[in-house]
Amino acid sequence: MSAGKGGTRSPDGARSAVRHLLHATDPGLVRLVGAAHTVGAICLTLAVLWALGFATPFLVAAGSSALVWSMVLTGPREAEQAVTHALGLPAALLSATAAVLLAPHPVVSGAVFVVLLFATVYVRRYGPRGTALGMNAFQMYFVMQFVPLPADELPLLWAALAVAFGCGAFVRFVLLRTSPDRSFVRLRRSVRACLDDVAGALTALADAVGGTAGESHRAGRTTSLRRRLRRLHTCALMLQDSVEGCAVPAVAARVRTRMTEADVRAERLAVMLLRAGQDGGTPAEDFAHHLHLPGPGTRTAGAAAGGDLLAARLRALPETLARGGTTAAPPASTEIPSAVADAHQALTDFEQAAAALREAFRWSPGAPADPAEEPPAPETPPAEPAALPAPAPPASTPPAPEPGGLRRPTTRAAVQVACGAAVATVGGQLISADHWYWAVLACWMVFFNTSSTGEIALKGSRRVAGTLVGALVGLFVASPLAGHPWPAFVLTLVCVFGMAYTAALSYTAATFFITLMIALLSDLLGSYTDGLLLVRIAETAFGVLCGGAAAVLVLPRATGQRTDALLADALRALADSVTASTRRLTSPMADPAPDGPVRAAHAADRSVEELARSLTPLVHPVAPHRTRRRTSLYVQGLLETCAYHARVLAVEAGRGAPGSWSGSPARVLLEERARTLAVRLEDLARGRADGAPAPTGGAPQAGTPTPDQARVLLHVRRMDDDVRAIAGALPGPVQGPVAPAAAAGRPGWEPR
C-alpha cells in the first residue's frame, strides 16, 4: 500500500486495502454479491413500478417479493437458477392470489397459512429448487397479510409481481451475472488475499515468540493466525467446489491438488513455528483445536541464531509470495536445533506450495492467456507391471437407507412446524389480531435449516435477541423519520443489504436488520407506532416458544441422535480418504488421476464441517451440560486434526505416479497401518450401535523408509492416535488403547 504526504493513505491504496479485506473475510465475495443482487433487484423493481405509477401497497408487495426471491434463489449452475426463476413467478402469483381472496375469511386464511407452512418445509426434500419455491410461496402469502388489497386489484398485483421477477432476472442474469468462471476468479483472488494474511500473521507471531512481548500479546497473535488459517481453509474448500464446473479436468485436478497442498503447508508451518519458539523443541499442542502459546523459556544461542534467520525469512514472506519464488534455507548444521530446522523446512515447503498454486492458477478460468503456451498435460504414471495386487480396502458399511414416513427429516419437521404454527396462530391472535402472523413466522423460521431440538432452541434464542436489539434501535430511529420518506427508504435499503450480507454469518444480526426494516417500512406505510415494536417482540417470543415446544413434544429428534449419525458419516469419510491415499501410494493399478485422494480428503473435510455445525448447540458457551460440552469440543478438535492428516496424506499421494511405494520395503508397513486405521474408523462408526472391536496393527517391515515415507507413516500413526483418543472419549462400547498424549488431553500432533 502506498501512502501520500503526511502519512495519509492514497485513494488507490485505500481501495486496494478495502478489496483485500473483502476478499479475505468474504471468500469469493459470495455474501457481497448476494447482497448486491438483493438490493439491486429491489431498487430496479421499485424504480420501474414508481415510473409506471403503482401505488405504495404494490411497491411494498413487489419489493418484498424481490427481496425474498433474490435471497432464496440458489443453485450450482445458471441454467438451473433460470428454470427455478421461471417457476417462481407462478408460485408467487398463486400464493398472493390465495392470500387476497381468503383475507375476508380469517379462520380459513389461517388454516391455509398452516398448510402452506407444512408444504414449505416438506418440499425441502427436493433440494434447492424445492426450498426456493416453498419459501417464495410462503413469504408471498405472509407479505399479503400486512399489505391487504381488495380482490378487484389482483390484476395490478399480478403485474407488479411480474415486474419484480423480471427485474430480478435482469439483475441476476445480466447486470450482475455470476457465472461459474467469475465465481472462480473471485475465489482465486480470495485465496491470494488469505495467503497474504497468513504470511503477515506468521511474521507477527514469529516476532512475538522471539521477542520480549507479554504472553497475552503472543496469545493474541496466535489467535489471529488461527483465524486466518481457518479462513484460508474455508476458501480452499470453496475453491475446490468451484473449479469442478469451470475448468477442463486436467486444470481442475492441478488446481485442486495445489490448493490442498498450500493449505496443509501453511498449517504445518504454523505448528513448526510454535515448536521453534519453545524451549528444547517441546511439541506444540494441536493447532486445530488446542493451540496455546507457551511461555518464552530460555533459548540457546543456536536457537537464537536460527530463529533470527527464520524471522528474516518470514518478514520477506509476503514479497516472496507476490513474486512466486522461494527464499534460501540455511545449510544443515548441528548448531541449529531440530525444531528451528524443521521450521525452516516447513517454510520452504510452504513457499514452494504457494508458487505451485500460483502456477496452477495461470491455467485456470479468468487467467491471462498466452497463445504461445499450452496448458500442462495431465500427469500420467509411467507404465508399470501389474504384478503387485492392490491392497484390499476395508469392509465398508453402506450408508443406511433414508427413512420414510414420519421418520424422514423433512416430514418430521413439516409436522412439527404445522403443529407449532397452529398454536402460534391462535395465540398470536390473542396478542394482536392485526399482527398474529409474526408469531407464525417466528415459529416457522426456527425450523428453517435446522435438524435437531438443540439447533431449534439455539436459533430461537438468537431470533429473540436480534428482535429485542432491533426493536430498541427502532424506537430511536423510526420515530424521528416519521414524515420523511426518502431517508427512511434509504435506511431501509441499508437494512436490506445488512440482512443479506450477515445472514450467513450471524442470525442474530440478520434478525436485527429485519426488525429495524419492519419499523422503517411501517413508517413508509404510515402505520408506525412505538407499540408496534412491542407487539413484534411479544409475537416473536411467543412464536419461538411454540416452535421450541413443537420440537420437544412432537416427533422430537434429540441433538445427540443427529450428531451420532453425522459422526459416523465423518468417520467413514475419513476411512475412505485414508484408503484412497494408501491405494495410490502402494498400487500401480490405482486411478492415475492425481486428485483422487484429494477429492476423498475434501469429502472428509465437508463431513467434519457438517458435524461441527450440528455440534453448535452442544458447544455453545451457555450449554447447560458442561461435561458434554468439553467432550464435544475435544472430539470435534480431534476430528479436525484427523481431517488435517487426511489432507496431508492426500497431498503426498498425489505428488507422484500411482504405486510409487510399490518397490519400497515400507509399502507393507503403510498398508498394514492404513488398513488398521481404516478398519478402526469403520468399527468406531458402527460401534455407536454394535460395538465391534478394533483391530490391532501389523508388525513393522524390515528396512529404513526415506524421510518422505517416514513423514507419511508418522501422519498415519498420529491419525490412529487421534482415532483411539476419540474412541476413549466417546461413551460407547468401542474402546481402543488411548495414546498417552491423548489421555493427557493432548492429541500429540507433531508432524516432522
N, C-alpha and C positions, 0 to 999 in steps of 0.2 A: 504494500500500500504506500502510496505517495502522500506526502504532506506538503502543504503550502506554507507561506510565510507565517511566522509566529507560531508554528506548530499546529496550525489548523489543518484538518484533513481536506484534501481536494475533493471536488464533486465526484470525479471518476473513482477516487479511492473509496469514498463513502458508498457509492453504488456497488463497487466490487465487494466491499465488506458485507453489504446487505445481501447481495446474491450468494456469497459464500455462506452466510448464516442461514439463509433459507434452504439452500441445498443440503447443508449439514444436518439441520434439525427436521427437515421435511423431505425424506428420501424420494427422489423423483418428482418433488413438488406436487405430490398426489393431493394433499389437503388444500394447497393453494389453488390448484387448477379446479378441484371440485367446488371450492367456494366461489371461484370466478364464474364457473358455469351457472351456479345458482343465482348469484347476483346479476349476472348478465341476462339470464332468461327473465328474471323478474323485471328488470329495468326496461328491456325491449318490449315485453308484454304490456307493461303499464303505459309506455310511450305510445305504442300503436293504438291501444284502446282509448287513451286520452285524446289522441288525434282524431279518432273516429267518433268521439262524443259520448262514450259509455259513461253511465252513472257510477258513483262510488261503490255501491254494493257489487257491481260486476267487476270493478277493478280489484276489489278485495278477493273475490272468489277466484278470478283468473290468476292473480298474483300468488295466492296460496297454492293453487294447483301447480304453477310453475316452480314454486319453492319446493314442494314435496316431491314432485316428479324428478326434478334435477338431482335431488339427493338420493332417491331410491333407485334410479336407473343405473344399473351396473351390468357388467358383462365382460368377458375376456376379449371379445372382438367387436369391431364397429358394426359388422353386419348383424350380429345378434342383438346389439343395442338398438339398431334401426328397426328390427322386427318387433322387439318389445315396445319401442316407442309408438309404432303404428297400432299395436294392440291396446296401448294405454288410453288413447282417446275414447274408444267405445266404452271401456270400463268406467272412465270418469263420467261420461255422459249418462250412462245407466244409473250410476250411484247418485249423481247430483239430481237427476230427474226423480228418482225414488224418494230422496230426502225432501224435495219440494212438494211432491204430491202427497206425501204422508204427514207433512207438518201439521195439518189441522187435526190429526188423529194421534195424539201423543203416546197413547198406550201401544198402538200398532207400530208407530215410529220407533219407540224404544225397543220393542221386540225385534224389529228388523235390524236395529243397531247391534243388538247382541248376536243375532245370527250372522251378521256381516263380520263381527269380530271373530267368531268361530271360524268362518271361512278364510279370513285373512291369515290366521295362524296356521290353519290346516294346509293351505296351499304352499307353505314354505317347503314342503317335501319335494316340490317340483323345481327347486333351485332358485337362482337369482331372478329368473323371469316370473315365477310364481310369487316370490316375495315382493317384487316390484309392483305387479298388478294388484295383489291383495292390498298392499299399503296404499296404492293410489286410490282404489275404490273406497277403502275405509276413510282415508283422510278427506276425500271429497264429501262423503256423507257427513263427516264431522264438521267440516267448514260450513256446510249449509245450515248447521244448527244455529250458528251465531250470525249468519248472513241470510236472514229469511227473505224469500222472494215469493210473490204470487205466481200461481200456475200460468197465468197468461204471459208472463215474461220469460218463460222457458226458452223460446227461440233465441232471445238475446243472450241468455246464459250459455246456450249451446255455442253460439257464435263466439262469445268471449273465451270459452274453454278451447275452442278450435284455434283461436288466435294464440292462446297460451302455449298449446302444444306445437304449433307452427314456429313460434318464436324460440321455444326451447330447442326444437330440432335445428333451427338455423344457427343458434349459438353453439350447440354441441358438435354438430357435424360440418359446419362451415366456418363460423367466426373463430371459435376456439377449439378447433378439431384436435382430438387427441388420438393419433394413430399409434399402433404398437411401436413403430420406429421412433416417433417423437418421444414416447414414454421412455424408451430405452436410452435415448440420448440424454434425457434429463436425469435418469438414474446413473448414467455414466458420469455425469458432472457431479452428482451427489457422492459417488464413490470417491472421486478425486478430492472433493471437499472434506470428506470423512478421513481420508488418508492424511491430508494436511493437518487436520485437527489432532489426529492420533500422534503424528510426528511432533507437533507442538506440545502436547501433553507429556509425551515421553521425555522431551528435553526438560520441561519444567520439573518432572518427577526426578530426573537424574540430578538436577541442581539441588532439589530438596533433600534427596537421600545423601548426596555427597557433601552438602553444606552444613551449616550450623542452625538451620531453621528448626523451630519447635516441632514437636510431634504432631500437634493439631494441624500445623501448616502442611506437613508431609502427608498426613491423612487426607487433608482436603485435596491435595494434588493427586493422590491415589484414587479418590472417589471420582475426580474429574476424568482421569484416564479410563477408569472402568466405564463411566457413562459414554465416553466417546468410542470405546471399543464396542460397546453394545450397539451404538448407532451404526458403526461400520458393519457389524454382523447383520443387523436388520437390513441395511442397504444391500449387502451381499445376497441375502436370501431373495429380496425383491428383484434384484438384477438377474439372478438365475431363473426366476419365474418368467421374467420379461423377455429374455433373449430367445426363448424357445420359438416364439412365433414370428420373429422379425429378422432372422439371420439364417444363412444356409447351415446345414448340420455341422460341417467341419468348423466353421467360425463359432457357432454356438457352443460346441464342445470345448473349443480352446478358451473362450471367454469364461465359461462356467468353471473349468478347471483352474485357470489362473486366478479367478476371483476367490475361489475357495482357498487356494494356496496363500494368497496375500492376507486373507482373513486370519488363518491359523498362524502364519508367521508373525503377524502383528501381536497376537495374544501371547505367543510364546516369548517374543521379545520383552513384553511387559513383565512376565514372570521371571525371566532371566535377569532383567534389570533389578528387580527386587532382591533376587538372590545375591547379586553382585554387591548390593549395599548392606549386606548383613555380615556380621562377624563370623568368620570361618566358613561362609557359604552355607549356612543352615538353610534347609529347604523352606521356601515361602509357602504359606497356605495357598490353597487353590484359589486362583484369581477369579474363577467363575462365580464363586458364591461366598467365600470366607476370606476375602483379601483384607488383611490388616497390616499396615506398615509397622515394622519392628522398630525398636529403639536404635539410636545411632551406633552404639557399640564402639569398639576400638578397632580402627583399621590399620593394617600393616602398611609399611612403605610400598611394598609391591602392589598391594591392593589400591593404594592411593595413586600410584603412577598409572596403573591400568585403568583405574576409574577416571582419571583426568583425561586420558586419551579417549575413553568411551564417551565421556561428556562432550568432548570436542566433536566427535563423530555425530553425536546426537544433535548438537546445535546446528550442524551442517545438514541434518536430515531433510528439512523442508526443501532446501535448494537441491539436494540430491534427488529427491522425488520429482521435482519440477523438471529436471533435465533428463530423468530416466537413467541415471548412472548409478555407480556404487563408489563407496569410499574404501580406502585401503585399510585392511585389518592389520593389527600388529603381528609380527612373526611369533611363532611359538616360543615360549620362554618359561622356564621353571620359576622365574621371579613373579610372574603374573598368576594370581590364584586361579584355580579352575573355574570358580564361579564367574570371575571377570572375563576369562577367556570364553566361557560359554555365552556370556552376554555379547561379546564381540562377534561370535559366530552367528548368534541369533540376529544381530543387527545386519550382518552381511546377507543372511538368508532373506530377511525382510526386504532389503534393498533390491535384491535380485528378483524376488517375487513381484514387487511393485513395478520393476522395469519390464518383467514379462507380461504383467497385466496391461501396462501401457502399450506394449507391442501388440497384444491381442486386440486392444481397443482400436487399433489402426484399421482393422478389417471389419469392424462392427458397423451396424447401420448408423448413418449420420457422420461417419468419419470422413475426412478429406480423402478423396480417391486420387491415386496416381495411375494413369493409364499405362505407364511403363512397367508397372509391377502387377503381379498376380497374387491373389491370396495364397497363403501357405497351404500345401496339400495336407490332408488329414494324416495323422501319424498312424502308419501301418506297421505291424510287427513283422520281423523277418521270418522267413519260412523256417519252421522247426518241426522235428519229428513229433508225431502224435503218440509216441510210445508211453509217455507218462500219463497215468489215469488222472482225471480231475478229482479233486477232493470232494467227497460226498458231503453235500450240505446237511445241516442238522434237520431233523424232522420238524417241520413247521406246522403249527396248528392253524388250519384255515380259519379265516375270520368267521365269527358266528353270524348266521343269517339275521337280517334286520327283523326285529319283532313286528308283529302285525296287531291289528285291532287297537285296543286301548293302550297296549304296551308300546306302540310306536310313538317316538318322542313328539312328533308334530300333532298327532291325535290327542295325546295326553295333554299337551299344552293348550290345544284348542278347547278341550273340555274344561280345563281349569280356568282359562280366561273367560269362557262363556258363563261359568258359574259365578266367578268373581264380578263380571260385568253386570250380571243380573242384579246382584246385591248392590253394586255401586250405582246402578240406575235408580233403584228405589231410594237408597239413602241420599244420593245426590239431589233428588227431587225435594227431599225434606230440607236439605241445607239451602238450596236455591233452585227454584223452579225454572229460572232462566239460564242457569249455568251448570246444570246437572251433568252435562256431557264432559266437563273437566274431570269429574271423578271416574267416569268410564275410560277416558283417555289415559289417565294415570294408571288405572288397573291394567289396561292393555299394554302400555309401554313397558312395564316391569317384566313382561313376558317376552318382549322382543329381544332376540339374540341372547337369551338365557336358556339354560337347560337343567338347572337344579334349584332346590329351595334356597341354598345359600346365595347363589348368584341373584336370585329374585330379591331376596332380602337386602343384599348389598346395593343393587340398582335402585330399589325403592328408597333406601335411605339417602342415596345421592340425589334422587329426584326431589325429595322433600327439602334437602339442604339447598339445592340450587334454586328452588322456588322461593324459599324464605329470603335468600340474599337478593334475588331478582325483585321480589316484592318490596323489600326495604329500599333498594335503589330506585325502583319505580315511583315510590312515594315522593322522592325528592326530584325526580326528573320529569315525570308525566304532567304533574300539576302546573309547573311554570310554562310548559309548552302548550297548554290549552289555548286554542285560538291561533296558533302559529303552525300551520300545516307543513310548510316546507322544512323547517328544522326538524319537526317530528318525523317527516318522511325520510330525510337523510339519516337521522339516527336509527330509524327502523332498518334501513339498508345496512348500516353498520352492525346492527344486531344480527341480521340475517347472515352477513359474512362471518361474524364471530361464531355463530351457532354452527355453520357448515365447517368452519376451519377447526373448531375444537371438538367436534362430535367424536372423532376417533381418539382423541387424547383424554378428554375428561367429560363424563356425562354430567357431572355437576356444573361445569362451565357452560355446556350446551343448554342445560335447563335454565340456568341464569339468563342467558340471552333470549331464550324463548319467552320467559316470563316478562322480561323488560319489553320485548317486542309486542306482547299482548297489550301491555299498558299503553304503548305508543299507538298501536292500531286502534284501541278504544278511543284515544284522543282524536285520531283522524275521523272516526265514525261518529264522534260527538257523544259517546256513551260512557266516558271515563268518570269514575268516582273513586275516592280513596277506599270505600268499602268494597269495590270490585276486587282489589288485590287481596283483601282479607278473605273474600269468598274463594278466590283462587287457591290460597293456602289451605283453607279448610277442605275444599273439594279434592285437592291433590293428596293431602294426608289421608283422607277417607278412602280414596281410590287405591292408594298404595296399601293401606291396611286390608282392603278387600282382596287385592291381588295376593298379598302375603298369606292371608287366611286360606284362600283357594289353593295355593301351592302346598300348604301344610295339610289341609283336610281332604282335598280331592286328588286322588291318584298321586300321592306325593312321591317324589324321587329325591332321596337324600343326596347331598353333595358327595358323600363318600362313595355312593354307587357309581356316579358318573366318573369320579376321579379314578376309581378302581379300573373301570373299563378303559379309560384313556391311558392309565399307567401300563396296562397290558399291551395296548397298541404301541406305546412308545418303546417298551422293552423289545417287542417283536421287530419293530423298525430298526432298532439298534442291532439286533441279531442279524437281520438281513444285510445291514451295512457292513458289518464285520465279515460276513460270508462273502459278499461281493468283492471286497478288497482283497481278502485272502485268496480267493479263486483267481483273480487277475495276477496276483504276485506269483502264484505257485503253478498255474496250469497254462501251458501254451495254447490250449483249446478254448481259453476264455474269450469273451467278447472283445474284439480288437478295439472297440470304441474306448478312448481313454477316459471318457467322462462317465462310464457306467458306475463305478464306485462312488463318484461324486454325486450322481443322481440319488443313489441309495442313501448317502450321508445327508443329502438335502431333505429327503423324505423323513429321515430320523429327526433332523432339526425341527421340521414342521410339527411332528408328533409331540416332541418335547415342549414346543411352544404352546400347542393346544392344551396340553396337560397343565402348563404353568397358568394359563388363563383360567382354567377350571378350578385351580387351587387358590385363586384370589380371595374368595370368602374365608378360606381356612387360614391364610397367612396375613390377613389384614391386621393392622395393629390393635384393633378393638375386638378381635376374635375372642370369644369367651374361653375356649379350651386352649390354655397356654401350652400344655404339653403337646397337644396335637399340632399346634402352630409350629412349635420348634421342630417336630418330626417332619412336618410338611416342608418347611424351609430346607431342612437338611437333605431330604430325599430329592427335592427339586434341584438343589445345588449339585448333588451327585449325578443326577441325570444330565444336567448341563455339562458337567465335566466329561461324562461318557460321550456326549454328543461331540465335544471338542476332540476327544481321542479318535472318534469315528471319522471326523473330518481329516485329521492328520493321516490316518491310515488310508483314506481315500486319495489324498494328495500323493502319498508315497506310492500307492498302487498305480496311479495314472502317469507317473513320471517316465516309465519305461514301457517296453513291449510286454505283452502277456507272457507269463512264465519266466520272468527274469530271475526268480529264485529256484527254478526247476533243477538246476545243476548244483545248487548250494547245499552244504550239509545242514544249514539252518532251516531248510524247507520243511522237514518233518517236524521240527520243533514248533515252527509257526503254525503248521496245520493242526498240530495237537492242541496248542494253546488257544488258537482261534476256534476250533471245534468245541473245546471245553467251554470257552466263553459264550459262544452262540447257544449251545445247549443249556447252559446255566441261565441265560436270559430267557429262553423259551420256557424252561421249567419254572422260573420265577414268575413269569406271566401266567402260566397255568396254575402255579402253586397258590395263587389267590383263591383257587377253587378246589384243586385236588391234592396239593401238597406233594408233588413228585420230587424226589431227592435230586440234588445237584450232582453232576459227575465230578470225578477227580481229573486233574491234568496229567498229561503224559510225561515221561522222563525226558530230560534234555538229550538232544542228539550230539554225538561227538563232533568236534570241530569248533573253530572260532569264527563267529559271524563278523562281518565287516561293520564299521561304525554305523553305516546307514541301516543295516539289518538289525544291529543292536538297538538302535533307536525305535524301529518298528516293534521289535519284541518287547521293549520297555513300555511302549504305549499300550500294547495288548495286555501286559501284566498289570499296569496301572488301572486300566479299564476293568479288568477282572477284580482287582481290589475294591473298586468303587461298587461294582455289582454285588459283591459279597457284603459290602457295607450297607447297601440298600436292603438286602435280604435280612440283615441283622436289625435294621431299624424298623422294618415294617412288621406289624402284627400279623402273624400267619404261620402256617406250618413249614414254609420253606425257609430253612436256615442254612447258611454256609459258614465256614470258618472266616471270621472277620479279621481283616488285616489289622495289625497293631495301630497303624496311623488312623484308620477309620474308627477303631474302637475308642481312640482318644479324642474323637471329634474332629479329626483332620483327615481329609481324603488322601493325603500323601502323594499329591501330584507333583512330580519333579522330573519333567521331561529333560533329557540331556541331548 
